[in-house]
Amino acid sequence: MSYGQSTRGSAGTTGGFSKPVETGKEYTVDVTDNGSAGDGIARIQGLVIFVKNAKAGDKNIKIKINSVGSRFATAEVVAGSTDST
């Protein structure tokens, strides 16, 4: 999946393609699955985000992006933002 050519500097880019998230920024997501390592899985514009200490069913949680790779990103839950159902 391509995210389009980047016209910006290196922020939020890997390999010349713009990503829908940037390291250090916060986003609100729904966690839809659990990964094999136990992290929650969310998606932003198709990009997989592995969220530490989250689980499937967590809704409208605020996350902070730790790293952005070529195929996925990693994040952590911002304290006090979980709304499990």
Secondary structure in CASP SS format (residue, H / E / C, confidence):
PFRMAT SS
TARGET T0000
AUTHOR 0000-0000-0000
METHOD secondary structure of the structure
MODEL  1
M C 1.00
S C 1.00
Y C 1.00
G C 1.00
Q E 1.00
S C 1.00
T C 1.00
R C 1.00
G C 1.00
S C 1.00
A C 1.00
G C 1.00
T E 1.00
T E 1.00
G C 1.00
G C 1.00
F E 1.00
S E 1.00
K C 1.00
P C 1.00
V C 1.00
E C 1.00
T C 1.00
G C 1.00
K C 1.00
E E 1.00
Y E 1.00
T E 1.00
V E 1.00
D C 1.00
V C 1.00
T C 1.00
D E 1.00
N E 1.00
G C 1.00
S C 1.00
A C 1.00
G C 1.00
D C 1.00
G E 1.00
I E 1.00
A E 1.00
R E 1.00
I E 1.00
Q C 1.00
G C 1.00
L E 1.00
V E 1.00
I E 1.00
F E 1.00
V E 1.00
K E 1.00
N C 1.00
A C 1.00
K C 1.00
A C 1.00
G C 1.00
D E 1.00
K C 1.00
N C 1.00
I E 1.00
K E 1.00
I E 1.00
K E 1.00
I E 1.00
N E 1.00
S E 1.00
V E 1.00
G C 1.00
S C 1.00
R C 1.00
F E 1.00
A E 1.00
T E 1.00
A E 1.00
E E 1.00
V E 1.00
V C 1.00
A C 1.00
G C 1.00
S C 1.00
T C 1.00
D C 1.00
S E 1.00
T C 1.00
END
